[in-house]
């Protein structure tokens, strides 16, 4: 059993509270839960009018976190499938809502760097359940082998009307013991005897990325400084644009202000003059904003042109899209392995024999045109025969049955050109 009084373990948990707050901040930015303007990122407002202006612009701005999350989730989770023979297995897994669980686990991995789920028996209903481990998660390693995870630490805050307290759980992965502390002032004050639950099935987890300190860190948390820079630049542009949204009339001489208007003629003395001061040029601010967006897109392996105002073309676009598909495929493999293990644990608790393997399939709509174009190019160069080309492309055309594909190949195998093939599939590809 892991010893929480061991100096190595205590050192590993020393910065938990600070890391947990950083973790919560990253979630707020990723999910768009900011409740006040990020004044630390902007020049201070010196006047009441400036403070009102800042509040007004803030209400018109939004962090890009939700948009990024939505695109990655959309690209990663096209379908959640499993095998089996139907009947009770299908009914049980349908009730688990694995597609929704996969989405939430992916968000945990993208922000916190670790996703975990737990199959257990609910004591109130005596039925097996699957729960996602929320809050702050940190793996605890063997003091003699830093690459071997022996326990999983979980901390979350419980709010009540009097104060904020921490709840902590440590899941011993090797001995199957759960220890729980509730109502702690700090998440590292583990001196009091915990509640112990032996013979507990340990949770399943996957770590996506590790930071410089060797602890889990999601790509969105790693990109948080750039995400903040984009938000601040977004507000700067809005602030300058509002202040110079229309020409300002500058007058030298005396003028009755009440006589101004779009249909009035200004009458000034011979020494007077009037001219409009044109709005300032925002192109430099917008150019800097575009560079920040491109940095954010590159750091998070997002598709080409997803955040910027201009979509790259040619090889740059294909390279960006390929990186996005590779990243989504990596996330899908992580979720497939995690869900398969959790479903196996759940099936064991529910008395289901031969639990099926769960497979998360990436969204094929994104790489459909890219893949079809590549296949057509290979066929154009004579590197693959027509049957191979059609069979590869038919995966992206669910309206074609296997029999229709075979009949089309038999009828058109001679004399078909890449252009003919492109027209047959609805104009896809680059032909």
C-alpha positions as CSV (number, residue, x, y, z in Angstrom):
1,X,0.0,0.0,0.0
2,X,1.3,3.4,-0.9
3,X,2.4,5.4,2.2
4,X,1.2,9.0,2.1
5,X,3.7,9.9,4.9
6,X,6.6,8.9,2.7
7,X,8.8,11.8,1.9
8,X,8.8,11.1,-1.8
9,X,5.0,10.9,-1.9
10,X,4.7,14.1,0.2
11,X,7.1,15.9,-2.2
12,X,5.0,14.8,-5.2
13,X,1.8,16.2,-3.5
14,X,3.4,19.4,-2.2
15,X,2.2,21.6,-5.1
16,X,-1.2,20.0,-5.5
17,X,-3.2,23.0,-4.4
18,X,-1.4,25.3,-6.8
19,X,-1.7,22.8,-9.7
20,X,-5.3,22.2,-8.9
21,X,-6.1,25.9,-9.2
22,X,-4.1,26.1,-12.5
23,X,-6.1,23.1,-13.7
24,X,-9.4,24.8,-12.8
25,X,-8.2,28.0,-14.6
26,X,-7.3,26.0,-17.8
27,X,-10.8,24.4,-17.7
28,X,-12.4,27.9,-17.4
29,X,-10.5,29.1,-20.5
30,X,-11.1,25.9,-22.5
31,X,-14.9,25.8,-21.8
32,X,-15.5,29.5,-21.9
33,X,-16.4,29.9,-18.3
34,X,-14.8,33.3,-17.6
35,X,-16.9,35.3,-15.1
36,X,-15.0,38.6,-15.3
37,X,-12.7,40.4,-17.7
38,X,-9.1,39.3,-17.6
39,X,-7.9,42.7,-16.4
40,X,-4.4,41.3,-15.7
41,X,-3.9,40.9,-19.5
42,X,-4.9,44.4,-20.4
43,X,-3.9,48.0,-19.6
44,X,-5.8,49.1,-16.5
45,X,-8.9,51.3,-17.0
46,X,-8.2,54.5,-15.2
47,X,-11.7,56.1,-15.3
48,X,-15.2,55.0,-14.7
49,X,-15.9,55.4,-18.4
50,X,-13.0,53.2,-19.2
51,X,-14.1,50.5,-16.8
52,X,-17.6,50.5,-18.4
53,X,-16.0,50.3,-21.8
54,X,-13.9,47.3,-20.7
55,X,-17.0,45.5,-19.4
56,X,-18.9,46.2,-22.6
57,X,-16.1,44.9,-24.9
58,X,-15.6,41.9,-22.6
59,X,-19.3,40.9,-23.1
60,X,-18.7,40.9,-26.8
61,X,-15.6,38.7,-26.6
62,X,-15.1,35.0,-26.1
63,X,-12.1,32.7,-25.6
64,X,-11.5,30.4,-28.5
65,X,-11.3,27.4,-26.1
66,X,-14.9,26.1,-26.8
67,X,-14.5,26.4,-30.5
68,X,-11.2,24.4,-30.4
69,X,-12.7,21.8,-28.1
70,X,-15.7,21.4,-30.4
71,X,-13.5,20.9,-33.5
72,X,-11.3,18.3,-31.9
73,X,-14.2,16.4,-30.4
74,X,-16.0,16.5,-33.7
75,X,-12.9,15.3,-35.6
76,X,-12.0,12.5,-33.0
77,X,-15.4,11.0,-32.2
78,X,-17.2,10.1,-35.4
79,X,-18.6,6.8,-34.0
80,X,-18.3,4.7,-30.8
81,X,-18.7,1.1,-31.8
82,X,-18.4,-2.3,-30.1
83,X,-18.7,-5.9,-31.0
84,X,-20.9,-8.6,-29.4
85,X,-24.0,-10.5,-30.3
86,X,-26.7,-8.0,-29.4
87,X,-29.2,-8.7,-26.7
88,X,-28.2,-7.8,-23.1
89,X,-24.7,-6.6,-24.1
90,X,-26.0,-4.0,-26.5
91,X,-28.7,-2.9,-24.1
92,X,-26.2,-2.5,-21.2
93,X,-23.7,-0.6,-23.3
94,X,-26.4,1.7,-24.8
95,X,-27.4,2.6,-21.3
96,X,-23.8,3.6,-20.5
97,X,-24.0,6.3,-23.2
98,X,-20.4,5.6,-24.2
99,X,-20.4,8.3,-26.9
100,X,-21.1,11.0,-24.2
101,X,-18.6,9.4,-21.9
102,X,-16.0,9.5,-24.7
103,X,-16.6,13.2,-25.3
104,X,-16.1,14.1,-21.6
105,X,-13.0,11.9,-21.2
106,X,-11.5,13.5,-24.3
107,X,-12.1,17.0,-22.8
108,X,-10.4,15.8,-19.6
109,X,-7.4,14.6,-21.6
110,X,-7.2,17.8,-23.7
111,X,-7.2,20.0,-20.6
112,X,-5.8,18.1,-17.7
113,X,-3.6,15.6,-19.7
114,X,-5.2,12.6,-18.0
115,X,-8.6,10.9,-18.4
116,X,-9.9,8.3,-16.0
117,X,-13.1,6.3,-15.5
118,X,-14.2,3.9,-12.9
119,X,-16.5,0.9,-12.9
120,X,-18.0,0.2,-9.4
121,X,-21.1,-1.0,-7.7
122,X,-23.5,1.7,-6.4
123,X,-24.2,0.8,-2.8
124,X,-27.6,2.5,-2.8
125,X,-29.0,0.5,-5.7
126,X,-26.5,-2.5,-5.7
127,X,-26.1,-2.0,-9.5
128,X,-22.9,-1.6,-11.4
129,X,-22.1,1.9,-12.8
130,X,-19.4,3.7,-14.7
131,X,-18.3,7.1,-13.5
132,X,-15.8,9.6,-14.9
133,X,-13.2,10.8,-12.4
134,X,-13.5,14.5,-12.2
135,X,-11.5,17.2,-10.4
136,X,-7.8,17.2,-10.2
137,X,-6.0,13.9,-11.0
138,X,-2.4,13.1,-10.5
139,X,-0.6,9.7,-10.8
140,X,1.6,8.7,-7.9
141,X,4.6,6.6,-8.8
142,X,6.8,4.1,-7.0
143,X,9.5,6.0,-5.1
144,X,12.0,3.4,-6.5
145,X,10.7,3.4,-10.1
146,X,9.3,6.8,-11.3
147,X,7.9,5.3,-14.4
148,X,5.6,2.8,-12.5
149,X,2.3,4.3,-11.5
150,X,1.1,2.7,-8.3
151,X,-1.8,5.0,-7.3
152,X,-4.1,7.7,-8.6
153,X,-4.7,10.8,-6.5
154,X,-8.0,12.7,-7.0
155,X,-9.0,16.0,-5.3
156,X,-12.0,18.2,-5.7
157,X,-13.6,21.1,-3.8
158,X,-16.9,20.8,-2.1
159,X,-18.6,24.1,-1.7
160,X,-21.1,24.8,1.1
161,X,-22.6,27.9,2.7
162,X,-19.8,28.3,5.3
163,X,-16.5,27.5,3.5
164,X,-14.8,25.6,0.8
165,X,-13.4,22.2,1.7
166,X,-11.4,19.6,-0.2
167,X,-12.3,16.0,-0.7
168,X,-9.4,13.6,-1.6
169,X,-9.3,10.1,-2.8
170,X,-6.3,7.8,-3.4
171,X,-6.9,4.7,-5.4
172,X,-4.2,2.1,-4.8
173,X,-4.0,0.5,-8.2
174,X,-2.0,-2.5,-7.1
175,X,-3.8,-3.5,-3.8
176,X,-7.3,-2.4,-4.9
177,X,-7.8,-0.1,-1.9
178,X,-9.6,3.2,-1.9
179,X,-8.8,5.7,0.9
180,X,-10.9,8.9,1.2
181,X,-10.6,12.1,3.2
182,X,-13.5,14.6,3.3
183,X,-13.7,18.2,4.5
184,X,-10.0,19.0,4.4
185,X,-8.8,22.6,4.5
186,X,-6.0,21.8,2.1
187,X,-5.8,18.8,-0.4
188,X,-2.5,17.7,1.1
189,X,-3.4,17.6,4.8
190,X,-3.7,13.8,4.9
191,X,-2.6,13.3,8.5
192,X,-6.1,12.3,9.7
193,X,-7.1,8.6,9.4
194,X,-9.0,8.1,6.1
195,X,-12.0,6.1,5.4
196,X,-10.7,2.9,3.8
197,X,-12.5,0.6,1.3
198,X,-10.7,-2.6,0.5
199,X,-11.2,-4.8,-2.5
200,X,-12.1,-2.0,-4.8
201,X,-11.7,-2.3,-8.5
202,X,-9.2,0.3,-9.5
203,X,-10.1,3.0,-12.0
204,X,-8.7,2.9,-15.5
205,X,-6.8,5.9,-16.8
206,X,-4.8,7.2,-19.8
207,X,-2.3,10.0,-19.8
208,X,-2.2,12.1,-23.0
209,X,0.8,14.4,-22.4
210,X,3.4,15.1,-19.7
211,X,4.7,18.5,-18.8
212,X,8.2,19.5,-18.0
213,X,7.7,18.4,-14.4
214,X,6.7,14.9,-15.5
215,X,3.1,15.4,-14.5
216,X,0.1,15.2,-16.9
217,X,-0.6,18.4,-18.9
218,X,-3.2,18.6,-21.6
219,X,-2.4,20.4,-24.9
220,X,-4.9,23.1,-24.1
221,X,-3.4,23.8,-20.7
222,X,0.1,23.9,-22.4
223,X,-1.3,26.4,-24.9
224,X,-3.0,28.6,-22.3
225,X,-0.5,31.5,-22.6
226,X,-1.2,31.7,-26.3
227,X,-5.0,31.3,-25.7
228,X,-4.8,34.3,-23.3
229,X,-2.7,36.3,-25.7
230,X,-5.3,35.8,-28.4
231,X,-8.2,36.8,-26.1
232,X,-6.3,40.0,-25.0
233,X,-5.5,40.9,-28.6
234,X,-9.2,40.3,-29.5
235,X,-10.2,42.8,-26.9
236,X,-7.5,45.3,-27.9
237,X,-8.8,45.3,-31.5
238,X,-12.4,45.7,-30.3
239,X,-11.4,48.6,-28.1
240,X,-9.5,50.5,-30.8
241,X,-12.1,49.7,-33.4
242,X,-14.9,51.1,-31.1
243,X,-12.9,54.3,-30.5
244,X,-12.3,54.9,-34.2
245,X,-15.4,53.4,-35.7
246,X,-16.4,56.7,-37.4
247,X,-14.6,59.9,-38.5
248,X,-14.3,62.6,-35.8
249,X,-15.1,66.2,-36.8
250,X,-12.4,68.6,-35.8
251,X,-13.4,72.3,-35.9
252,X,-11.3,75.5,-35.4
253,X,-13.4,78.5,-34.5
254,X,-16.8,79.1,-32.9
255,X,-19.8,76.8,-33.7
256,X,-23.2,76.3,-32.2
257,X,-23.2,72.5,-31.4
258,X,-26.9,72.4,-31.8
259,X,-26.6,73.3,-35.5
260,X,-24.6,70.1,-36.3
261,X,-26.3,67.3,-38.2
262,X,-26.1,65.2,-41.4
263,X,-28.3,67.7,-43.4
264,X,-26.8,70.9,-42.1
265,X,-24.1,73.1,-43.5
266,X,-21.4,74.4,-41.1
267,X,-21.0,78.1,-41.2
268,X,-17.7,79.3,-39.7
269,X,-15.8,82.6,-39.6
270,X,-13.0,83.3,-42.1
271,X,-10.4,82.2,-39.6
272,X,-12.3,78.9,-38.8
273,X,-11.9,75.5,-40.5
274,X,-13.4,72.0,-40.2
275,X,-12.1,68.6,-41.2
276,X,-12.7,64.9,-40.4
277,X,-10.1,62.9,-38.7
278,X,-10.1,59.5,-40.3
279,X,-10.1,56.2,-38.3
280,X,-6.8,54.7,-37.5
281,X,-5.4,51.7,-39.5
282,X,-6.1,48.4,-37.7
283,X,-4.1,46.3,-40.1
284,X,-1.1,45.9,-37.8
285,X,-3.2,44.8,-34.8
286,X,-5.1,42.4,-37.0
287,X,-1.8,41.1,-38.5
288,X,-0.5,40.4,-35.1
289,X,-3.8,38.7,-34.2
290,X,-3.5,36.5,-37.2
291,X,0.0,35.4,-36.2
292,X,-1.3,34.5,-32.7
293,X,-4.1,32.5,-34.3
294,X,-1.7,30.6,-36.6
295,X,0.6,29.8,-33.6
296,X,-2.5,28.5,-31.7
297,X,-3.6,26.4,-34.7
298,X,-0.1,25.0,-35.1
299,X,0.4,24.2,-31.4
300,X,-2.9,22.3,-31.2
301,X,-2.6,20.6,-34.6
302,X,-5.8,22.1,-35.9
303,X,-6.9,22.0,-39.6
304,X,-5.6,24.6,-42.0
305,X,-7.5,27.9,-42.0
306,X,-9.5,26.9,-39.0
307,X,-8.7,30.0,-36.9
308,X,-7.1,32.4,-39.3
309,X,-8.7,34.7,-41.8
310,X,-7.0,33.1,-44.7
311,X,-7.0,29.4,-45.6
312,X,-3.6,28.1,-46.7
313,X,-3.6,26.3,-50.1
314,X,-1.7,23.5,-51.7
315,X,0.9,21.6,-49.7
316,X,0.5,23.7,-46.5
317,X,-3.2,22.9,-46.3
318,X,-2.7,19.2,-46.9
319,X,0.1,19.1,-44.2
320,X,-2.1,21.0,-41.6
321,X,-5.1,18.7,-42.3
322,X,-2.9,15.6,-42.1
323,X,-1.6,16.7,-38.7
324,X,-5.1,17.2,-37.5
325,X,-6.2,13.7,-38.7
326,X,-3.2,12.2,-37.1
327,X,-3.9,13.9,-33.8
328,X,-7.6,12.9,-33.9
329,X,-6.5,9.3,-34.6
330,X,-4.2,9.4,-31.6
331,X,-7.0,10.6,-29.4
332,X,-9.3,8.0,-30.8
333,X,-6.9,5.2,-30.0
334,X,-6.5,6.5,-26.4
335,X,-10.2,6.6,-25.9
336,X,-10.7,3.1,-27.5
337,X,-8.2,1.5,-25.1
338,X,-9.6,3.3,-22.0
339,X,-13.3,2.5,-22.8
340,X,-12.5,-1.1,-23.6
341,X,-10.9,-1.6,-20.2
342,X,-13.7,0.2,-18.4
343,X,-16.4,-1.8,-20.2
344,X,-14.5,-5.0,-19.3
345,X,-14.6,-4.0,-15.7
346,X,-18.3,-3.1,-15.9
347,X,-19.1,-6.4,-17.7
348,X,-17.4,-8.3,-14.9
349,X,-19.4,-6.5,-12.2
350,X,-22.6,-7.1,-14.2
351,X,-22.0,-10.7,-14.9
352,X,-21.6,-10.3,-18.7
353,X,-19.3,-12.8,-20.3
354,X,-16.9,-12.0,-23.2
355,X,-17.1,-8.2,-23.0
356,X,-16.7,-6.6,-26.4
357,X,-13.9,-4.3,-27.5
358,X,-14.9,-0.7,-27.8
359,X,-13.7,1.3,-30.9
360,X,-13.8,5.0,-31.3
361,X,-13.7,5.9,-35.0
362,X,-12.6,9.3,-36.1
363,X,-15.0,11.5,-38.2
364,X,-14.4,10.5,-41.8
365,X,-16.1,13.6,-43.2
366,X,-13.1,15.7,-42.6
367,X,-10.6,13.6,-44.5
368,X,-13.0,12.4,-47.1
369,X,-12.1,14.9,-49.9
370,X,-8.4,14.7,-49.0
371,X,-8.4,10.9,-49.2
372,X,-10.4,10.8,-52.4
373,X,-8.0,13.3,-54.0
374,X,-5.0,11.1,-53.0
375,X,-6.6,8.0,-54.4
376,X,-7.5,9.7,-57.7
377,X,-3.9,11.0,-58.0
378,X,-2.5,7.5,-57.5
379,X,-4.9,6.1,-60.1
380,X,-4.0,9.0,-62.5
381,X,-0.3,8.1,-62.2
382,X,-1.0,4.5,-62.9
383,X,0.2,3.4,-59.4
384,X,-3.0,1.6,-58.4
385,X,-5.6,-0.2,-60.6
386,X,-9.3,0.9,-60.9
387,X,-10.7,-1.8,-58.5
388,X,-8.4,-0.7,-55.7
389,X,-9.2,3.0,-56.3
390,X,-13.0,2.4,-56.3
391,X,-12.8,0.2,-53.2
392,X,-10.8,2.7,-51.3
393,X,-13.2,5.6,-52.2
394,X,-16.4,3.6,-51.6
395,X,-15.7,3.7,-47.8
396,X,-16.5,7.4,-48.0
397,X,-19.7,6.8,-50.0
398,X,-22.1,4.8,-47.8
399,X,-24.8,5.0,-50.5
400,X,-22.8,2.5,-52.6
401,X,-23.4,-1.1,-51.6
402,X,-20.7,-3.8,-52.2
403,X,-22.7,-5.2,-55.1
404,X,-23.0,-1.8,-56.7
405,X,-19.3,-1.2,-56.4
406,X,-18.5,-4.5,-58.0
407,X,-20.9,-4.0,-60.8
408,X,-19.6,-0.5,-61.5
409,X,-16.0,-1.8,-61.6
410,X,-17.0,-4.6,-64.0
411,X,-18.8,-2.2,-66.3
412,X,-16.2,0.5,-66.4
413,X,-12.8,-1.2,-65.8
414,X,-11.7,-0.4,-69.3
415,X,-11.2,3.1,-70.5
416,X,-12.3,4.9,-67.3
417,X,-10.3,8.1,-66.6
418,X,-9.7,9.8,-63.3
419,X,-12.1,12.6,-64.4
420,X,-14.8,9.9,-65.1
421,X,-14.2,8.4,-61.7
422,X,-14.4,11.9,-60.0
423,X,-17.7,12.6,-61.7
424,X,-19.1,9.2,-60.7
425,X,-18.4,9.9,-57.1
426,X,-19.9,13.4,-57.1
427,X,-16.9,15.5,-58.1
428,X,-14.6,14.6,-55.1
429,X,-10.9,14.9,-55.3
430,X,-8.7,17.1,-57.4
431,X,-9.4,15.8,-60.9
